């Protein structure tokens, strides 16, 4: 399991410029969205795409809501984690303040989806973000907007004291 000092020690390598098309490092090894060592996680792999980020993701049987359909909370989790990768490009940690997901069609189990996210605006500490989820045919199955607040590293030490 990743400990807080180890996670904080890797921030400098993450919150820096990343080349176009490069795979971005996971937030930490146990992250629910992208952590490679989390057996219950989504193992999201994200890369830089222009001024935003992109990922391909297939939900599996661990994420079932209704039969054959992904639980909406699992979709929201992955989108929230995708937004977290934008912070690498912005260059500072931030936390979710508000997350809205518009489910336009069922997100099916076993079907690959493309997710894209970008920063649409920044006002002081507020980052305004937008994402889309499309199927193989390019049909839009979901959209999202979010507001993140930039924070200092000390924000993450509060739960350990």
Kinemage of the C-alpha trace (Angstrom):
@kinemage 1
@onewidth
@group {chain A} dominant
@subgroup {mainchain}
@vectorlist {calphas} color= white
{ca unk a 1} P 0.000 0.000 0.000
{ca unk a 2} L 1.249 3.485 -0.837
{ca unk a 3} L 2.073 5.628 2.173
{ca unk a 4} L 1.603 9.398 2.205
{ca unk a 5} L 5.310 10.349 2.300
{ca unk a 6} L 5.980 8.151 -0.752
{ca unk a 7} L 3.012 9.637 -2.594
{ca unk a 8} L 4.071 13.207 -1.795
{ca unk a 9} L 7.659 12.494 -2.820
{ca unk a 10} L 6.525 11.677 -6.358
{ca unk a 11} L 4.474 14.856 -6.882
{ca unk a 12} L 7.322 16.744 -8.549
{ca unk a 13} L 7.574 14.141 -11.319
{ca unk a 14} L 3.842 14.283 -11.945
{ca unk a 15} L 3.053 18.012 -11.801
{ca unk a 16} L 5.376 19.021 -14.603
{ca unk a 17} L 5.135 19.314 -18.398
{ca unk a 18} L 4.451 16.001 -20.163
{ca unk a 19} L 5.013 15.404 -23.877
{ca unk a 20} L 2.140 14.912 -26.305
{ca unk a 21} L 0.886 11.324 -26.396
{ca unk a 22} L 2.878 10.252 -23.363
{ca unk a 23} L 1.292 7.914 -20.797
{ca unk a 24} L 0.815 9.793 -17.545
{ca unk a 25} L 1.834 8.197 -14.233
{ca unk a 26} L -0.875 6.928 -11.860
{ca unk a 27} L -1.837 9.220 -8.999
{ca unk a 28} L -0.487 6.543 -6.654
{ca unk a 29} L -0.270 2.750 -6.684
{ca unk a 30} L -3.515 2.197 -4.722
{ca unk a 31} L -5.669 4.870 -6.403
{ca unk a 32} L -9.195 3.540 -7.037
{ca unk a 33} L -9.258 5.038 -10.518
{ca unk a 34} L -5.758 4.446 -11.857
{ca unk a 35} L -3.695 2.561 -9.287
{ca unk a 36} L -2.113 -0.539 -10.818
{ca unk a 37} L -1.899 -2.275 -7.417
{ca unk a 38} L -5.548 -1.783 -6.415
{ca unk a 39} L -7.337 -5.096 -7.058
{ca unk a 40} L -10.718 -3.332 -6.924
{ca unk a 41} L -9.679 -0.377 -9.060
{ca unk a 42} L -10.306 0.584 -12.657
{ca unk a 43} L -6.606 0.642 -13.680
{ca unk a 44} L -7.254 3.679 -15.865
{ca unk a 45} L -4.370 4.512 -18.209
{ca unk a 46} L -4.327 8.107 -19.396
{ca unk a 47} L -2.184 9.993 -21.876
{ca unk a 48} L -1.737 13.612 -22.778
{ca unk a 49} L -3.662 14.735 -25.854
{ca unk a 50} L -3.055 18.354 -26.839
{ca unk a 51} L -4.129 20.578 -23.944
{ca unk a 52} L -6.145 17.759 -22.410
{ca unk a 53} L -6.069 14.083 -21.585
{ca unk a 54} L -7.542 10.979 -23.182
{ca unk a 55} L -8.105 7.369 -22.124
{ca unk a 56} L -9.680 4.209 -23.456
{ca unk a 57} L -11.581 2.248 -20.814
{ca unk a 58} L -13.689 -0.893 -20.676
{ca unk a 59} L -15.839 -1.461 -17.603
{ca unk a 60} L -15.971 -5.056 -16.384
{ca unk a 61} L -18.222 -7.211 -14.203
{ca unk a 62} L -16.921 -5.549 -11.021
{ca unk a 63} L -18.709 -2.385 -12.173
{ca unk a 64} L -22.210 -3.749 -12.880
{ca unk a 65} L -25.259 -1.731 -11.896
{ca unk a 66} L -28.195 -3.176 -13.824
{ca unk a 67} L -27.433 -6.407 -15.727
{ca unk a 68} L -25.000 -5.616 -18.541
{ca unk a 69} L -24.859 -1.923 -17.646
{ca unk a 70} L -22.151 -0.087 -15.736
{ca unk a 71} L -23.126 1.418 -12.381
{ca unk a 72} L -23.359 5.205 -12.683
{ca unk a 73} L -21.092 5.627 -9.679
{ca unk a 74} L -18.374 3.616 -11.425
{ca unk a 75} L -18.649 5.887 -14.462
{ca unk a 76} L -18.450 8.980 -12.241
{ca unk a 77} L -15.417 7.532 -10.433
{ca unk a 78} L -13.518 7.048 -13.669
{ca unk a 79} L -14.423 10.513 -14.968
{ca unk a 80} L -13.365 12.101 -11.661
{ca unk a 81} L -10.058 10.252 -11.863
{ca unk a 82} L -9.596 11.305 -15.500
{ca unk a 83} L -9.955 14.918 -14.359
{ca unk a 84} L -7.192 14.296 -11.852
{ca unk a 85} L -4.755 13.792 -14.713
{ca unk a 86} L -5.483 17.295 -16.032
{ca unk a 87} L -3.852 18.564 -12.856
{ca unk a 88} L -0.493 17.257 -14.096
{ca unk a 89} L -0.837 19.616 -17.059
{ca unk a 90} L -2.039 22.513 -14.887
{ca unk a 91} L 0.930 21.925 -12.583
{ca unk a 92} L -0.741 21.896 -9.181
{ca unk a 93} L -2.744 19.556 -6.950
{ca unk a 94} L -6.478 20.189 -6.677
{ca unk a 95} L -9.550 18.476 -5.282
{ca unk a 96} L -13.055 17.926 -6.603
{ca unk a 97} L -15.495 20.622 -5.516
{ca unk a 98} L -18.370 19.720 -7.829
{ca unk a 99} L -18.864 16.892 -10.323
{ca unk a 100} L -21.806 16.568 -12.704
{ca unk a 101} L -22.335 13.649 -15.083
{ca unk a 102} L -24.960 13.619 -17.815
{ca unk a 103} L -25.671 9.991 -18.752
{ca unk a 104} L -26.926 10.167 -22.344
{ca unk a 105} L -27.004 6.400 -23.001
{ca unk a 106} L -26.271 3.251 -21.009
{ca unk a 107} L -22.555 2.578 -20.499
{ca unk a 108} L -22.289 -1.125 -21.240
{ca unk a 109} L -20.072 -3.718 -19.592
{ca unk a 110} L -17.336 -5.079 -21.863
{ca unk a 111} L -17.537 -2.239 -24.400
{ca unk a 112} L -14.497 0.024 -24.914
{ca unk a 113} L -15.112 3.745 -24.462
{ca unk a 114} L -12.993 6.777 -25.237
{ca unk a 115} L -12.865 9.499 -22.604
{ca unk a 116} L -11.463 12.973 -23.129
{ca unk a 117} L -11.111 15.812 -20.640
{ca unk a 118} L -9.878 19.386 -20.733
{ca unk a 119} L -9.710 22.543 -18.664
{ca unk a 120} L -12.255 25.063 -19.960
{ca unk a 121} L -11.454 27.968 -17.627
{ca unk a 122} L -9.559 28.973 -14.516
{ca unk a 123} L -10.613 31.662 -12.030
{ca unk a 124} L -8.229 31.985 -9.123
{ca unk a 125} L -8.178 28.616 -7.330
{ca unk a 126} L -11.154 27.280 -9.350
{ca unk a 127} L -10.539 25.038 -12.340
{ca unk a 128} L -13.521 24.440 -14.639
{ca unk a 129} L -13.301 21.094 -16.410
{ca unk a 130} L -15.270 19.214 -19.079
{ca unk a 131} L -15.214 15.603 -20.280
{ca unk a 132} L -16.898 13.366 -22.821
{ca unk a 133} L -17.420 9.618 -23.103
{ca unk a 134} L -17.923 8.105 -26.566
{ca unk a 135} L -18.375 4.565 -27.861
{ca unk a 136} L -16.435 2.936 -30.730
{ca unk a 137} L -18.774 4.499 -33.296
{ca unk a 138} L -18.092 7.962 -31.867
{ca unk a 139} L -21.582 8.249 -30.370
{ca unk a 140} L -21.677 10.417 -27.279
{ca unk a 141} L -22.852 8.370 -24.284
{ca unk a 142} L -21.938 10.804 -21.516
{ca unk a 143} L -20.669 14.263 -20.712
{ca unk a 144} L -19.410 15.815 -17.530
{ca unk a 145} L -18.423 19.111 -16.018
{ca unk a 146} L -16.545 19.710 -12.808
{ca unk a 147} L -15.075 22.387 -10.615
{ca unk a 148} L -11.798 21.582 -8.871
{ca unk a 149} L -10.078 23.763 -6.269
{ca unk a 150} L -6.305 23.995 -6.237
{ca unk a 151} L -4.760 23.098 -2.883
{ca unk a 152} L -1.349 22.960 -1.285
{ca unk a 153} L 0.365 19.666 -0.518
{ca unk a 154} L -0.500 20.143 3.169
{ca unk a 155} L -4.148 19.431 2.267
{ca unk a 156} L -3.254 15.736 1.899
{ca unk a 157} L -1.579 15.481 5.303
{ca unk a 158} L -4.713 16.439 7.249
{ca unk a 159} L -6.063 12.886 7.461
{ca unk a 160} L -2.803 11.504 8.820
{ca unk a 161} L -2.361 13.692 11.879
